[in-house]
């Protein structure tokens, strides 16, 4: 009996599933040049160079100075699980416990929500460590645009690129965005007389809605992923993805069929492991701002 490598066999399926249901996927697409120096550490190069000096119109140029160092980040979110399934359980549950269903349910209800939850809470933790912009202003329709413009202006002053900024919001905050005072709206009515009130972007900033349960400041990962007792609600995250490094270092999904492993006997053994992390770049902290409930 064969051993199926689900990570390889269902690559397209998993990619489609993550693109559709994973809210933090955009964070993984920045800083692709960053490489691992070993299995656990990302080494981020940093350089400092001096500026121009007055030219004297004589032979030669002014000497400049340059230096470089490294910002090392160690990955720590290493997770795994395995399920044993007796073949009779598959048969007697009318295929409900089939491995395909186990895979789909685990990814939808556990793996994907946890990945979002970890990344957003880690972003909050990193921003806190670097004394970044975290505020507890109560946001409502009357002051949303003012608060948003203020954060955008701070990013503009810091030289954060305008193109590529993303605003992650909870469903409640998305409702505030729809009702915000001072925003001009254009409603599209199709031939079926359906009115589309969705706000997909604001000042070229892409708006992405995230379930509130995935936007907490802290989580307990002892058994699955649950909000920590000290967790606060994150209302929005305004970010330019270039300020983070987010990677899945290792992914392993295998199915051992009956007789292929000493532990399986005549059953099926499904194993799933994922190892990755998210880091905020110290010199690009200005590219992120978070609003949390007090």
C-alpha positions as CSV (number, residue, x, y, z in Angstrom):
1,X,0.0,0.0,0.0
2,X,1.4,3.5,-0.9
3,X,2.2,6.4,1.3
4,X,0.6,9.5,-0.2
5,X,2.4,12.9,0.0
6,X,-0.6,15.2,0.4
7,X,1.6,18.3,0.3
8,X,2.6,17.4,-3.2
9,X,-0.5,15.6,-4.5
10,X,-2.9,18.4,-3.4
11,X,-0.6,21.4,-4.0
12,X,-3.1,23.1,-6.3
13,X,-6.0,22.3,-4.0
14,X,-4.2,23.8,-1.0
15,X,-3.1,26.9,-2.9
16,X,-6.6,27.6,-4.0
17,X,-8.0,27.0,-0.6
18,X,-5.4,29.3,1.1
19,X,-5.9,32.0,-1.6
20,X,-9.6,31.9,-1.0
21,X,-9.8,31.6,2.8
22,X,-6.5,32.9,4.2
23,X,-6.7,36.6,4.9
24,X,-3.0,37.2,5.6
25,X,-1.7,35.7,2.4
26,X,-0.6,39.1,1.0
27,X,2.0,39.3,3.8
28,X,3.9,36.4,2.4
29,X,4.5,38.0,-0.9
30,X,7.0,40.7,0.2
31,X,10.7,40.7,0.6
32,X,11.1,37.5,-1.4
33,X,14.9,38.1,-1.5
34,X,15.3,37.2,2.2
35,X,16.9,33.8,2.6
36,X,17.3,31.3,5.5
37,X,20.8,30.8,6.8
38,X,19.7,27.6,8.5
39,X,16.5,25.7,9.3
40,X,15.3,28.2,11.9
41,X,16.9,31.6,11.3
42,X,16.3,34.3,8.7
43,X,19.2,36.7,8.3
44,X,18.1,40.2,7.2
45,X,20.8,42.4,5.7
46,X,20.9,46.1,6.8
47,X,23.1,48.8,5.3
48,X,23.8,52.4,6.3
49,X,25.4,54.9,3.8
50,X,26.4,58.5,4.2
51,X,25.0,61.3,2.0
52,X,26.3,63.8,-0.5
53,X,29.0,66.4,0.3
54,X,29.7,69.6,-1.6
55,X,31.8,69.1,-4.7
56,X,34.9,71.3,-4.8
57,X,35.6,71.0,-8.6
58,X,39.0,69.8,-7.9
59,X,40.5,66.4,-8.6
60,X,38.9,63.6,-6.7
61,X,35.6,63.1,-4.8
62,X,34.6,63.3,-1.2
63,X,34.9,60.1,0.8
64,X,31.7,58.5,2.1
65,X,31.1,55.9,4.8
66,X,29.1,52.8,4.7
67,X,28.4,50.0,7.2
68,X,26.3,46.9,7.3
69,X,25.0,44.5,9.9
70,X,22.5,41.7,10.1
71,X,19.1,41.4,11.8
72,X,18.6,37.7,12.7
73,X,15.2,36.4,13.2
74,X,14.5,32.9,14.6
75,X,11.3,31.1,13.5
76,X,9.3,29.7,16.4
77,X,5.8,28.7,15.3
78,X,6.3,25.0,14.6
79,X,3.0,23.0,14.7
80,X,1.9,19.4,14.0
81,X,-1.0,17.0,14.4
82,X,-1.9,13.4,13.4
83,X,-5.1,11.5,13.1
84,X,-5.6,7.8,13.2
85,X,-8.7,6.5,11.3
86,X,-9.9,3.0,11.4
87,X,-11.2,1.7,8.0
88,X,-14.4,0.6,9.6
89,X,-15.0,4.1,10.9
90,X,-14.8,5.4,7.3
91,X,-17.3,2.7,6.2
92,X,-19.7,3.1,9.1
93,X,-19.9,6.9,8.9
94,X,-20.8,6.8,5.2
95,X,-17.4,8.1,4.3
96,X,-17.8,11.2,6.6
97,X,-14.4,10.3,8.1
98,X,-12.6,9.9,4.7
99,X,-9.2,11.4,4.6
100,X,-10.2,14.0,2.1
101,X,-12.9,15.2,4.5
102,X,-10.5,15.2,7.4
103,X,-8.0,17.2,5.3
104,X,-10.6,19.7,4.2
105,X,-12.2,20.2,7.6
106,X,-8.8,20.5,9.4
107,X,-7.5,23.2,6.9
108,X,-10.8,25.1,7.0
109,X,-11.5,25.0,10.7
110,X,-8.1,24.8,12.3
111,X,-5.0,25.4,10.1
112,X,-6.2,28.5,8.1
113,X,-7.8,30.4,11.1
114,X,-4.7,29.7,13.2
115,X,-2.3,30.9,10.6
116,X,-4.2,34.2,10.3
117,X,-4.5,34.5,14.1
118,X,-0.8,33.9,14.7
119,X,0.4,36.3,12.0
120,X,-1.8,39.2,13.0
121,X,-1.1,38.7,16.8
122,X,2.6,38.4,16.1
123,X,2.5,41.6,14.1
124,X,0.9,43.3,17.1
125,X,3.6,41.9,19.4
126,X,6.4,43.0,17.1
127,X,4.9,46.5,16.7
128,X,4.7,46.7,20.5
129,X,8.3,45.6,21.0
130,X,9.5,48.3,18.5
131,X,7.3,51.0,20.1
132,X,5.3,51.4,16.9
133,X,2.0,53.1,16.3
134,X,-0.7,51.4,18.4
135,X,-3.7,53.5,19.4
136,X,-6.9,52.9,21.2
137,X,-9.0,55.7,19.7
138,X,-12.6,54.6,19.5
139,X,-13.4,54.6,15.8
140,X,-16.9,55.5,14.5
141,X,-18.4,56.7,11.3
142,X,-17.9,60.3,12.4
143,X,-14.1,60.1,12.9
144,X,-13.0,57.1,10.8
145,X,-11.8,59.2,7.8
146,X,-9.9,61.6,10.1
147,X,-8.2,58.7,11.8
148,X,-7.4,57.0,8.5
149,X,-6.0,60.2,6.9
150,X,-3.8,60.8,10.0
151,X,-2.2,57.4,9.7
152,X,-1.8,57.8,6.0
153,X,-0.1,61.1,6.5
154,X,2.3,59.7,9.0
155,X,3.2,57.0,6.5
156,X,3.6,59.6,3.7
157,X,6.0,61.6,5.9
158,X,8.0,58.4,6.6
159,X,8.4,57.7,2.9
160,X,6.3,54.5,3.0
161,X,5.3,53.8,-0.6
162,X,1.7,54.7,-1.4
163,X,1.1,51.8,-3.7
164,X,0.8,48.5,-1.9
165,X,-0.8,49.6,1.4
166,X,-3.5,47.2,2.8
167,X,-6.1,47.9,5.4
168,X,-7.2,44.8,7.4
169,X,-10.6,45.4,9.2
170,X,-13.0,43.4,11.2
171,X,-16.6,43.1,9.9
172,X,-17.7,45.7,12.5
173,X,-15.0,48.1,11.3
174,X,-15.9,47.4,7.7
175,X,-19.5,48.5,8.5
176,X,-18.0,51.7,9.9
177,X,-16.1,52.2,6.7
178,X,-19.3,51.9,4.7
179,X,-21.0,54.5,6.8
180,X,-18.0,56.8,7.3
181,X,-18.8,60.5,7.0
182,X,-17.0,62.4,4.2
183,X,-16.5,59.4,1.9
184,X,-18.0,59.8,-1.6
185,X,-19.8,56.7,-2.8
186,X,-20.7,55.4,-6.3
187,X,-23.2,52.6,-6.2
188,X,-23.3,50.1,-9.0
189,X,-26.7,48.6,-10.0
190,X,-26.6,45.7,-12.4
191,X,-29.4,44.5,-14.7
192,X,-30.9,42.5,-11.8
193,X,-31.3,45.7,-9.8
194,X,-28.8,44.5,-7.2
195,X,-27.0,47.3,-5.4
196,X,-23.3,46.7,-4.6
197,X,-22.3,48.6,-1.5
198,X,-18.9,46.9,-1.0
199,X,-16.0,49.2,-0.4
200,X,-12.9,47.5,-1.9
201,X,-10.4,50.3,-1.6
202,X,-9.9,53.7,-0.1
203,X,-7.3,56.2,-1.5
204,X,-5.9,53.2,-3.4
205,X,-5.5,51.3,-0.2
206,X,-6.9,47.8,-0.5
207,X,-9.5,46.9,2.2
208,X,-9.5,43.3,3.4
209,X,-12.1,42.0,5.9
210,X,-10.9,39.6,8.5
211,X,-13.1,37.7,11.0
212,X,-12.9,39.4,14.4
213,X,-11.8,36.1,16.0
214,X,-8.6,36.1,13.9
215,X,-7.8,39.7,14.9
216,X,-6.9,39.4,18.6
217,X,-3.7,40.7,20.2
218,X,-2.8,37.4,21.8
219,X,-3.7,33.7,21.5
220,X,-3.3,30.5,23.4
221,X,-1.8,27.8,21.1
222,X,-1.8,24.9,23.7
223,X,-4.5,23.0,21.9
224,X,-5.4,24.5,18.6
225,X,-5.8,28.3,18.7
226,X,-8.0,30.2,21.1
227,X,-8.0,33.9,22.1
228,X,-5.9,34.4,25.3
229,X,-7.6,35.7,28.4
230,X,-5.7,39.0,28.1
231,X,-6.4,39.4,24.4
232,X,-7.8,42.7,23.1
233,X,-9.7,43.2,19.8
234,X,-7.7,44.6,16.9
235,X,-10.0,46.8,14.9
236,X,-7.8,47.6,12.0
237,X,-4.3,47.1,10.7
238,X,-2.9,49.6,8.1
239,X,0.2,48.2,6.6
240,X,2.6,48.2,3.7
241,X,3.6,44.6,3.2
242,X,7.3,45.6,2.6
243,X,7.7,46.1,6.3
244,X,7.3,42.4,7.2
245,X,8.9,39.1,6.4
246,X,6.4,36.3,6.5
247,X,7.4,32.8,5.5
248,X,6.2,29.2,5.7
249,X,9.6,27.4,6.1
250,X,8.3,23.8,6.0
251,X,5.1,22.0,5.1
252,X,4.6,18.3,5.5
253,X,1.3,16.5,4.9
254,X,1.3,12.7,4.5
255,X,-1.2,9.8,4.6
256,X,0.0,6.4,5.6
257,X,-2.4,3.8,4.3
258,X,-3.0,0.4,6.1
259,X,0.2,-1.7,6.5
260,X,2.7,1.1,5.6
261,X,3.7,2.0,9.1
262,X,4.1,0.0,12.3
263,X,1.6,2.2,14.0
264,X,-1.1,2.1,11.4
265,X,-1.8,-1.7,11.4
266,X,-4.9,-1.8,9.2
267,X,-5.8,1.8,9.6
268,X,-5.0,5.2,8.1
269,X,-2.6,7.7,9.7
270,X,-2.8,11.3,8.6
271,X,0.0,13.7,9.6
272,X,0.3,17.4,9.1
273,X,3.1,19.8,10.1
274,X,3.7,23.5,9.4
275,X,6.6,25.6,10.4
276,X,6.8,29.3,9.8
277,X,6.7,32.8,11.3
278,X,6.3,36.5,10.7
279,X,8.7,39.3,11.6
280,X,8.4,43.1,11.4
281,X,11.5,44.8,10.1
282,X,13.0,47.2,12.7
283,X,13.8,49.9,10.2
284,X,10.4,49.8,8.5
285,X,8.2,50.0,11.6
286,X,6.6,53.2,10.2
287,X,4.9,51.0,7.6
288,X,2.4,49.6,10.1
289,X,-0.3,51.1,12.4
290,X,-2.8,49.2,14.5
291,X,-6.0,50.3,16.3
292,X,-7.2,48.1,19.2
293,X,-10.0,48.3,21.6
294,X,-9.1,49.8,25.0
